[in-house]
Amino acid sequence: MWVTEGCLVELCLSHRLDPVALANELLAFVTSKDLDLQLTPEGLDAFEHEVLAKRGSRGRRGRDERRGLLHDIHSLQELLDEEQEDELLDAYTTPSKGSQKRSNSTPETPRPKRAAPSRSPYGLFSPSSFSPSVTPSQKYSSRGGRGEVVASLGSGQGLAWRGRGGCGVTIFGHPEQSLSKPYKSMFQKALDVREALAGRVEELGEVLQRHHGLDSFSSAVLPAQEPVTVLGQIGCDGNGKLNTKSVLLVGDREHSGGAEVPLDLSELLEYSLFPGQVVALEGTNSTGRRMVVTKLYEGVPLPFHTPTEPMAEQRMVLVACGPFTPSDSITFEPLSDLLEVVARDRPDVCILFGPFLDAKHEQVESCQLLSPFSDVFRLCLGTIIEGTRSAGSQLVLVPSLRDVSHDFVYPQPPFSFPNLPKEDKARVLLVPEPCTLDIDGVIFGLTSTDLLFHMGAEEISSSSGVSDRFTRILRHILTQRSFYPLYPPSEELNVDFEALAAFAALPVTPDVLVTPSELRFFVKVRNPALSLCPSPVLVPVPVPCACPCPLSVSPVHVPNLVPLKLLEFRFKSPRTVWHVEDFPRRIQDSPPVKQNLGSGIRAWDPPCPGVTLCLR
């Protein structure tokens, strides 16, 4: 009895060999064993047992070895395809004892607690996929007090820190006021920059004149023995930091022709100034060379938005800021932990700020990644989208100028993700930097730029009242009606001033202003906007990573109400979660009473219910 063609076809299918490869293996076997070219079934069985079975075990061992090696984006997909082929073959065959798949773990290397699903390419998103530094971050893994409540204010009873679904999230304002696509940058002309700056001075000047009842503005450079009121922009006479000796006023175009005049602030008891600030000043300029300022007119914030349909029920909004990797490793352990929080709490809205792949990370700066930045970035976004799908949360992704694979220009267009799955298009919102969101009638102002750090480094002040620098800076943002009023901007930013005037202006005063910063985190209430400053998590040495901040938004929202508490937090937590519930009080209520709430926390609290906050 001889071997038929069907037997050879069966061997090709069983061992995934093409006919040429099978013929070569069979010819080598027959030659080495000195067998007859007319094979018998017994000879074919010996060939399958001695050659093909060993070849299959070598293939499986090779795949197991490749799993432990470093991968790029293409080898990950190849490994995924091989896994799917194995699973499909196992579905139609009965594996023998020797071919049973062994666990990838050993007693020395136990199986991870969170095993990623092998059917998804995003399940293979791991530290070893992109970086030669496969050791997890020791700083992040050794942090203490994870999940521990480090401070609480208010009882927090009756609050359900869990999403309820059905939340509407849109970009606030007219579509033409929001940046929706990339634009040509680095094409600015000096005349265009001047026009953008002059237009902003004129616009805010009209607001100051109308609000304070000023008759008219005068020239800042003409000699005047009597007090005059002038309009202009604060500047510095050199390239160094602004100080009381170097501060000057760049007059408006209409009355002063853009001329500069030094300012004498010795007569002012209270002031807070920074370069680029549009101000109205009153004073004398007897010689035309220096103006002695006697009065500074405060800026005016925009009105609040009044929703046509107030929020029907409480909403949970989770806010987290990048980087999502520790400073000593490119591992995305913080991102994995964050996705677990989202899956557990199921927030209505999840707002994530970049950077998602930080341009300032040591391994990114030294180009140690094994894949292109754009591939790692797309895989990171895909992991986030897939990881939040089961929770059903509305996902908002805010870019950062530190995202290594995104446009380095401010304002920044939204991310481009053309491969977004159809089932996620309704819940994933890609927004520009900065942007203003409408979440069921509550307005959120979002910016990933560290404007607190930039403005804090340039501000000068003298005050007998509000001495808190952060409160002053937040007030400037609201009264200057811009997400970035500093001019000249920080050297870290590439600003397009025409786009800045068009897309980075505040349309209204936001109910909640979120400004991530490398400075210490805080929650402030200001006129009566609630300001959140997520900050990187701090362990024995600073290690940036995700800092989830759940925010419960109450349906009670009236613009003419003022908040209850002004909070300051001075502790450092390995893991911080903010729970905020805002029940404002009316203006005519009793004035605040200062209370001492223990080490690290101070609050000014009226005798009535207020903000409930829990850090953990």
C-alpha distance (Angstrom), angle and dihedral (degrees) to the residues before:
residue distance angle dihedral
M1 . . .
W2 3.80 . .
V3 3.81 132.8 .
T4 3.82 114.2 -93.3
E5 3.80 129.6 -144.0
G6 3.80 90.5 -108.5
C7 3.81 91.2 62.2
L8 3.80 91.1 55.8
V9 3.82 92.3 47.4
E10 3.80 88.9 52.1
L11 3.80 90.8 53.0
C12 3.82 90.9 51.0
L13 3.80 92.0 52.6
S14 3.80 95.8 42.8
H15 3.80 95.5 50.0
R16 3.81 97.9 31.0
L17 3.81 95.1 -119.4
D18 3.78 128.7 147.2
P19 3.84 116.0 -127.9
V20 3.82 93.8 -105.3
A21 3.81 93.1 53.8
L22 3.81 91.2 46.6
A23 3.82 91.3 49.9
N24 3.81 91.6 50.8
E25 3.81 92.6 49.0
L26 3.81 91.6 46.6
L27 3.82 93.7 48.2
A28 3.81 91.1 50.4
F29 3.82 90.8 49.4
V30 3.82 94.2 49.0
T31 3.81 92.0 47.1
S32 3.81 94.5 48.4
K33 3.83 92.7 47.8
D34 3.83 93.9 42.1
L35 3.82 90.8 -127.8
D36 3.76 130.7 160.6
L37 3.77 114.3 -89.7
Q38 3.81 88.0 -127.4
L39 3.81 97.2 77.0
T40 3.77 122.2 -150.2
P41 3.83 123.3 -146.5
E42 3.81 88.7 -104.4
G43 3.81 91.4 55.2
L44 3.81 90.8 47.7
D45 3.81 90.9 51.9
A46 3.81 89.7 51.3
F47 3.82 89.5 49.7
E48 3.80 92.0 51.8
H49 3.81 93.2 46.5
E50 3.80 98.6 44.4
V51 3.82 101.3 34.9
L52 3.78 114.5 17.6
A53 3.81 96.8 40.1
K54 3.81 91.5 51.4
R55 3.79 90.4 45.5
G56 3.81 90.6 54.3
S57 3.80 92.4 50.8
R58 3.80 89.9 50.6
G59 3.82 89.8 52.2
R60 3.78 92.5 50.9
R61 3.80 91.2 46.2
G62 3.79 89.7 51.0
R63 3.79 91.2 52.7
D64 3.79 90.6 48.7
E65 3.79 89.8 51.9
R66 3.80 91.4 48.5
R67 3.79 89.9 54.4
G68 3.79 89.2 63.4
L69 3.80 94.3 48.7
L70 3.79 128.6 86.5
H71 3.79 114.1 -88.1
D72 3.72 138.1 -159.1
I73 3.78 124.9 -150.9
H74 3.82 92.9 -86.4
S75 3.81 98.1 47.6
L76 3.80 89.0 49.6
Q77 3.79 90.1 59.0
E78 3.82 91.6 46.0
L79 3.80 90.6 52.0
L80 3.79 89.6 48.5
D81 3.82 91.2 52.3
E82 3.81 91.0 51.1
E83 3.80 90.8 50.5
Q84 3.79 91.1 51.7
E85 3.81 91.3 48.5
D86 3.80 90.5 52.0
E87 3.79 91.5 50.0
L88 3.79 91.9 48.1
L89 3.82 92.1 49.5
D90 3.81 91.8 47.1
A91 3.78 89.1 54.6
Y92 3.81 90.9 62.8
T93 3.80 100.4 36.0
T94 3.78 137.5 56.5
P95 3.79 107.3 -125.4
S96 3.76 117.9 -136.3
K97 3.78 123.3 -130.4
G98 3.75 92.7 -95.9
S99 3.78 94.4 49.6
Q100 3.79 96.4 51.5
K101 3.81 110.1 124.2
R102 3.75 112.9 -108.1
S103 3.74 124.6 -141.3
N104 3.78 115.7 -98.2
S105 3.79 89.8 -134.1
T106 3.78 132.3 81.7
P107 3.80 132.1 -170.1
E108 3.82 87.2 -95.1
T109 3.81 92.6 48.1
P110 3.79 106.8 33.7
R111 3.78 121.7 -160.0
P112 3.81 112.8 -89.4
K113 3.76 115.5 -105.6
R114 3.79 92.7 -127.4
A115 3.78 106.5 50.7
A116 3.79 111.5 -167.4
P117 3.81 116.4 -130.4
S118 3.78 109.9 -99.9
R119 3.81 95.0 -147.8
S120 3.79 94.1 67.5
P121 3.81 123.2 71.1
Y122 3.81 87.2 -145.0
G123 3.79 88.9 58.3
L124 3.81 87.4 70.3
F125 3.81 91.1 57.0
S126 3.79 98.5 122.7
P127 3.81 139.6 139.2
S128 3.79 93.5 -100.1
S129 3.79 91.0 56.1
F130 3.77 96.2 72.4
S131 3.78 112.5 12.7
P132 3.80 136.7 53.8
S133 3.82 86.4 -139.4
V134 3.79 96.3 83.1
T135 3.80 94.4 159.4
P136 3.81 110.5 107.0
S137 3.77 116.9 -117.5
Q138 3.79 109.9 -81.6
K139 3.80 91.1 -160.9
Y140 3.78 93.3 53.8
S141 3.81 96.7 42.5
S142 3.81 93.2 46.5
R143 3.80 96.3 50.4
G144 3.79 113.5 123.9
G145 3.77 133.8 -136.6
R146 3.78 96.4 33.8
G147 3.79 109.3 -179.4
E148 3.79 92.2 3.1
V149 3.81 119.2 141.0
V150 3.79 102.8 -122.0
A151 3.81 97.9 177.8
S152 3.78 139.5 -0.9
L153 3.77 134.7 -172.0
G154 3.79 120.8 -165.6
S155 3.76 128.2 9.7
G156 3.80 97.0 -85.6
Q157 3.79 90.3 -156.1
G158 3.76 118.2 158.3
L159 3.81 94.6 20.8
A160 3.79 116.5 130.4
W161 3.80 106.7 -152.6
R162 3.76 92.2 -161.5
G163 3.77 133.2 94.4
R164 3.78 122.6 -109.0
G165 3.80 100.8 -161.8
G166 3.78 131.3 -130.2
C167 3.81 95.1 86.6
G168 3.79 120.6 156.8
V169 3.83 118.8 -140.6
T170 3.81 122.8 -177.7
I171 3.78 137.9 156.0
F172 3.79 107.3 -98.5
G173 3.79 121.3 -120.7
H174 3.78 135.5 16.7
P175 3.82 117.4 -27.2
E176 3.82 91.9 -119.0
Q177 3.82 89.8 58.8
S178 3.80 92.4 60.1
L179 3.78 125.6 72.6
S180 3.80 107.2 -121.3
K181 3.81 105.5 165.3
P182 3.81 141.2 21.6
Y183 3.79 118.3 -77.4
K184 3.78 137.0 -165.0
S185 3.77 109.8 -82.9
M186 3.81 132.2 -176.5
F187 3.82 89.9 41.6
Q188 3.81 95.6 104.6
K189 3.76 121.1 136.0
A190 3.79 120.9 -151.3
L191 3.81 89.8 -120.0
D192 3.81 91.4 54.3
V193 3.81 91.4 50.6
R194 3.79 90.1 50.1
E195 3.80 91.6 50.1
A196 3.80 91.7 50.9
L197 3.81 92.4 50.0
A198 3.81 93.8 44.2
G199 3.79 91.7 49.1
R200 3.79 90.8 53.9
V201 3.82 91.9 50.0
E202 3.80 91.5 50.8
E203 3.80 93.1 47.3
L204 3.80 95.2 50.4
G205 3.80 90.4 40.6
E206 3.79 90.9 60.8
V207 3.81 89.5 50.9
L208 3.82 92.5 50.5
Q209 3.79 92.5 46.6
R210 3.79 93.3 49.5
H211 3.81 96.0 43.3
H212 3.83 97.8 46.2
G213 3.81 95.3 36.5
L214 3.80 95.0 -120.6
D215 3.80 116.4 174.9
S216 3.79 100.1 -145.0
F217 3.78 142.0 -40.1
S218 3.79 124.7 -104.5
S219 3.77 134.1 -152.8
A220 3.78 114.5 -78.0
V221 3.81 95.2 -148.4
L222 3.81 103.7 45.1
P223 3.84 116.0 96.5
A224 3.82 112.2 -102.1
Q225 3.79 126.4 178.4
E226 3.81 92.5 -172.6
P227 3.82 123.6 61.9
V228 3.81 113.0 -86.0
T229 3.79 133.5 -175.0
V230 3.79 117.5 -125.8
L231 3.78 135.0 -176.8
G232 3.77 127.1 -145.7
Q233 3.77 150.7 109.1
I234 3.80 126.6 -75.9
G235 3.79 113.8 -114.6
C236 3.79 142.0 166.4
D237 3.80 126.5 -116.9
G238 3.80 92.5 -137.0
N239 3.77 144.1 19.9
G240 3.79 94.6 -91.9
K241 3.78 130.6 88.5
L242 3.78 118.0 -59.4
N243 3.82 115.4 -100.2
T244 3.78 137.8 163.8
K245 3.82 91.8 -90.4
S246 3.81 96.9 48.0
V247 3.81 100.9 42.4
L248 3.79 116.6 116.2
L249 3.79 138.9 166.6
V250 3.79 122.3 -118.6
G251 3.81 100.9 -151.5
D252 3.79 123.3 -133.6
R253 3.78 118.7 -94.5
E254 3.80 98.1 -116.9
H255 3.81 100.1 52.6
S256 3.82 105.3 18.3
G257 3.79 102.5 25.9
G258 3.80 90.7 -127.8
A259 3.81 92.4 -65.2
E260 3.80 120.8 155.6
V261 3.78 127.7 -126.1
P262 3.84 127.8 -179.2
L263 3.80 116.2 -119.5
D264 3.79 129.3 -135.2
L265 3.83 108.1 -152.0
S266 3.80 97.5 178.4
E267 3.82 92.4 106.3
L268 3.81 93.8 53.2
L269 3.80 116.0 92.9
E270 3.81 95.2 -170.1
Y271 3.76 130.3 24.2
S272 3.78 141.6 141.4
L273 3.79 116.5 -163.4
F274 3.78 137.6 171.2
P275 3.83 134.0 173.5
G276 3.79 111.4 -81.6
Q277 3.80 95.6 25.1
V278 3.82 113.6 141.1
V279 3.81 108.7 -137.6
A280 3.79 142.4 167.8
L281 3.81 112.7 -139.3
E282 3.77 134.5 -171.3
G283 3.80 121.0 -153.6
T284 3.77 148.7 101.8
N285 3.79 130.5 -78.4
S286 3.78 105.3 -173.7
T287 3.80 96.5 169.3
G288 3.79 100.6 29.4
R289 3.82 89.8 -122.1
R290 3.81 102.9 85.0
M291 3.78 131.9 20.9
V292 3.80 119.7 -144.4
V293 3.81 104.8 -147.2
T294 3.80 117.3 -144.6
K295 3.80 100.8 167.1
L296 3.80 136.9 27.0
Y297 3.80 118.3 -159.7
E298 3.80 112.5 -141.1
G299 3.77 120.4 -127.5
V300 3.78 122.1 -110.5
P301 3.83 123.0 -124.4
L302 3.78 121.2 -137.0
P303 3.81 119.8 -100.3
F304 3.79 120.7 -95.7
H305 3.76 122.9 -101.6
T306 3.80 115.2 -102.1
P307 3.83 108.6 -150.7
T308 3.79 118.1 -139.5
E309 3.79 90.0 -140.2
P310 3.81 114.3 32.3
M311 3.78 119.0 -138.8
A312 3.80 109.5 -79.6
E313 3.80 98.1 -152.9
Q314 3.78 143.9 3.3
R315 3.80 117.1 -69.8
M316 3.78 130.3 -157.6
V317 3.80 116.8 -141.3
L318 3.81 120.2 -174.9
V319 3.81 116.7 -157.6
A320 3.82 124.2 -170.0
C321 3.79 131.2 169.9
G322 3.78 131.6 -153.7
P323 2.95 159.5 -97.3
F324 3.80 88.9 97.0
T325 3.81 93.1 -170.0
P326 3.83 129.3 73.4
S327 3.79 116.9 -110.4
D328 3.82 93.7 -115.6
S329 3.80 97.9 49.5
I330 3.79 141.0 28.1
T331 3.80 91.0 -130.9
F332 3.79 116.5 128.7
E333 3.81 95.2 -141.3
P334 3.83 93.3 132.3
L335 3.79 89.8 52.2
S336 3.80 90.7 51.4
D337 3.80 90.4 50.8
L338 3.79 90.5 48.1
L339 3.80 92.2 53.2
E340 3.80 88.6 52.2
V341 3.81 89.2 54.6
V342 3.81 90.2 50.7
A343 3.80 92.1 49.0
R344 3.80 91.1 48.6
D345 3.81 101.1 43.8
R346 3.84 97.6 30.8
P347 3.83 95.8 -152.4
D348 3.79 120.2 -156.9
V349 3.81 91.3 -126.5
C350 3.80 129.3 19.8
I351 3.83 114.7 -164.0
L352 3.81 115.1 -168.8
F353 3.80 122.4 -172.5
G354 3.78 123.8 -157.7
P355 2.90 157.1 -101.7
F356 3.80 91.1 104.7
L357 3.82 92.5 165.8
D358 3.79 104.4 23.0
A359 3.80 117.5 -138.8
K360 3.82 89.1 -155.6
H361 3.80 94.3 57.4
E362 3.79 111.7 117.2
Q363 3.81 94.8 -127.5
V364 3.81 91.6 47.3
E365 3.80 93.0 48.7
S366 3.81 91.0 50.1
C367 3.84 92.0 44.9
Q368 3.81 94.7 -123.5
L369 3.81 95.3 146.6
L370 3.79 115.9 110.0
S371 3.81 95.3 -142.6
P372 3.79 133.5 51.6
F373 3.78 113.5 -85.3
S374 3.80 91.8 -118.4
D375 3.82 92.1 55.8
V376 3.80 93.2 50.1
F377 3.79 90.4 46.0
R378 3.82 93.6 51.1
L379 3.77 90.9 48.3
C380 3.81 90.0 49.5
L381 3.81 92.0 52.8
G382 3.78 90.4 45.8
T383 3.79 90.1 53.2
I384 3.80 91.2 51.6
I385 3.80 93.2 48.0
E386 3.79 93.0 47.8
G387 3.81 92.9 42.6
T388 3.82 92.8 55.5
R389 3.81 96.6 42.3
S390 3.79 96.4 89.2
A391 3.82 91.3 52.3
G392 3.80 91.3 55.0
S393 3.81 91.2 -139.7
Q394 3.78 122.8 158.6
L395 3.81 102.0 -111.1
V396 3.82 120.1 -147.7
L397 3.83 118.0 -173.1
V398 3.81 117.7 -163.8
P399 3.83 117.1 -168.5
S400 3.79 125.7 -136.9
L401 3.78 133.0 -149.3
R402 3.80 86.0 -122.9
D403 3.83 91.4 63.4
V404 3.77 99.6 113.2
S405 3.82 96.0 -150.1
H406 3.81 98.7 44.3
D407 3.81 134.0 83.5
F408 3.79 111.2 -72.1
V409 3.79 98.2 -142.0
Y410 3.80 134.5 103.0
P411 3.01 121.4 -104.0
Q412 3.78 89.5 40.2
P413 3.81 124.9 -150.1
P414 3.80 119.4 -126.2
F415 3.78 122.3 -90.1
S416 3.78 118.1 -84.4
F417 3.80 113.3 -132.9
P418 3.83 108.2 163.6
N419 3.82 93.2 170.7
L420 3.79 93.3 63.4
P421 3.84 107.5 142.7
K422 3.79 115.5 -112.6
E423 3.80 93.1 -121.6
D424 3.83 89.8 58.3
K425 3.81 100.4 46.1
A426 3.79 93.3 87.8
R427 3.82 94.8 52.5
V428 3.83 103.8 34.9
L429 3.80 116.2 81.5
L430 3.81 119.3 -171.9
V431 3.80 107.7 -160.4
P432 3.82 134.5 -176.8
E433 3.79 126.9 -111.2
P434 3.00 110.3 -81.0
C435 3.78 110.5 21.9
T436 3.79 144.2 155.8
L437 3.82 119.2 -130.3
D438 3.78 131.1 -160.3
I439 3.81 110.6 -149.1
D440 3.79 106.7 -177.3
G441 3.80 91.8 -41.8
V442 3.82 97.1 -41.1
I443 3.81 111.8 112.8
F444 3.81 118.4 -138.9
G445 3.80 121.7 -166.5
L446 3.81 109.6 -154.2
T447 3.78 130.7 -171.1
S448 3.80 129.8 156.6
T449 3.82 93.9 -164.7
D450 3.79 113.6 106.8
L451 3.80 94.1 -123.0
L452 3.81 91.4 153.8
F453 3.79 90.0 63.1
H454 3.81 93.7 41.8
M455 3.80 95.6 48.1
G456 3.79 94.0 38.6
A457 3.80 90.1 58.0
E458 3.82 91.9 54.5
E459 3.81 104.2 35.9
I460 3.80 123.6 105.6
S461 3.79 121.5 -167.6
S462 3.76 146.5 170.9
S463 3.76 116.8 -167.3
S464 3.77 140.4 159.6
G465 3.79 92.1 -170.0
V466 3.81 123.7 34.0
S467 3.79 104.4 30.5
D468 3.80 96.4 166.7
R469 3.78 109.0 111.3
F470 3.81 95.2 -155.9
T471 3.80 92.4 54.1
R472 3.81 90.3 51.6
I473 3.80 92.9 49.2
L474 3.79 92.6 48.5
R475 3.80 88.9 50.0
H476 3.81 89.6 52.9
I477 3.80 91.7 52.7
L478 3.80 91.1 53.1
T479 3.81 97.2 42.0
Q480 3.82 94.5 43.1
R481 3.82 87.6 49.3
S482 3.78 93.6 -139.7
F483 3.79 136.8 107.2
Y484 3.82 88.8 -137.7
P485 3.83 114.4 22.1
L486 3.82 95.4 160.1
Y487 3.83 116.4 117.3
P488 2.94 126.2 -145.8
P489 3.79 88.7 29.6
S490 3.77 126.0 -134.8
E491 3.79 116.1 -75.6
E492 3.81 87.5 -118.6
L493 3.81 90.7 67.9
N494 3.78 131.4 74.5
V495 3.81 100.8 -155.2
D496 3.79 125.6 -167.7
F497 3.81 101.6 -156.9
E498 3.80 96.9 -161.2
A499 3.79 90.3 53.0
L500 3.81 89.1 42.7
A501 3.80 90.8 58.6
A502 3.80 92.3 45.3
F503 3.81 102.9 41.4
A504 3.83 109.8 17.4
A505 3.81 99.6 57.6
L506 3.80 119.2 109.4
P507 3.83 109.2 -111.8
V508 3.82 91.4 -163.1
T509 3.77 136.0 -9.3
P510 3.81 103.0 -80.7
D511 3.79 120.5 -126.7
V512 3.81 89.1 -139.6
L513 3.80 123.3 25.9
V514 3.81 115.3 -165.4
T515 3.81 115.4 -165.5
P516 3.83 115.1 168.3
S517 3.78 113.8 -152.1
E518 3.78 143.0 171.7
L519 3.79 86.8 -124.6
R520 3.78 121.3 90.5
F521 3.77 116.2 -64.8
F522 3.80 122.3 -107.3
V523 3.79 145.6 162.1
K524 3.79 116.3 -134.5
V525 3.77 133.4 179.8
R526 3.77 114.3 -149.6
N527 3.82 129.6 172.7
P528 3.13 80.6 -21.2
A529 3.79 103.6 -57.6
L530 3.79 116.4 122.1
S531 3.81 111.3 -130.7
L532 3.79 123.3 -160.2
C533 3.78 123.0 -168.0
P534 3.81 110.9 -171.2
S535 3.76 110.9 -166.0
P536 3.80 134.2 -168.5
V537 3.78 114.8 -83.6
L538 3.80 113.2 -98.2
V539 3.80 122.7 -141.7
P540 3.85 124.9 167.1
V541 3.80 86.2 -55.4
P542 3.82 121.5 20.7
V543 3.79 111.1 -82.7
P544 3.80 114.7 175.4
C545 3.78 116.3 -139.0
A546 3.76 141.5 133.4
C547 3.78 118.0 -47.8
P548 3.82 108.3 -167.7
C549 3.77 113.9 -150.4
P550 3.80 115.4 -173.2
L551 3.79 111.6 -161.1
S552 3.79 121.8 -166.3
V553 3.80 109.9 -151.5
S554 3.79 115.3 -154.2
P555 3.81 121.4 -140.5
V556 3.81 87.6 -132.0
H557 3.80 102.7 94.1
V558 3.81 123.8 148.8
P559 3.83 119.7 162.5
N560 3.84 94.8 -140.5
L561 3.78 93.0 60.1
V562 3.78 124.5 97.7
P563 3.79 125.1 -147.2
L564 3.73 127.1 -102.4
K565 3.76 106.4 -131.9
L566 3.76 142.4 32.0
L567 3.78 107.3 -153.9
E568 3.79 132.4 -163.8
F569 3.80 122.7 -171.1
R570 3.78 120.4 -163.9
F571 3.78 103.1 172.2
K572 3.79 128.7 98.1
S573 3.76 118.3 -134.5
P574 3.81 129.1 -167.1
R575 3.77 87.9 -139.6
T576 3.77 124.4 17.3
V577 3.79 130.4 -167.0
W578 3.79 121.2 176.3
H579 3.77 121.4 -150.0
V580 3.77 111.0 -173.6
E581 3.80 127.6 178.0
D582 3.80 114.4 -179.3
F583 3.81 120.0 -156.4
P584 3.82 104.4 167.1
R585 3.78 126.3 -155.0
R586 3.78 130.2 -138.2
I587 3.77 121.8 -94.7
Q588 3.80 94.0 -114.8
D589 3.82 92.7 57.6
S590 3.78 120.8 112.3
P591 3.82 117.0 -68.6
P592 3.80 119.7 -99.2
V593 3.79 120.2 -84.7
K594 3.79 118.4 -148.2
Q595 3.79 113.4 -120.0
N596 3.77 131.1 -175.3
L597 3.80 109.6 -134.7
G598 3.78 97.7 -179.6
S599 3.76 136.7 -89.3
G600 3.77 115.3 -14.2
I601 3.82 98.6 8.3
R602 3.77 131.2 83.2
A603 3.77 125.7 176.1
W604 3.76 138.2 -179.8
D605 3.77 102.8 -146.9
P606 3.81 132.9 175.4
P607 3.80 117.1 -143.7
C608 3.81 96.0 -94.2
P609 3.84 138.1 76.5
G610 3.75 115.1 -67.4
V611 3.76 147.5 148.1
T612 3.78 115.0 -2.9
L613 3.77 112.7 -155.1
C614 3.78 131.1 175.4
L615 3.79 123.5 -177.3
R616 3.77 117.8 -163.8
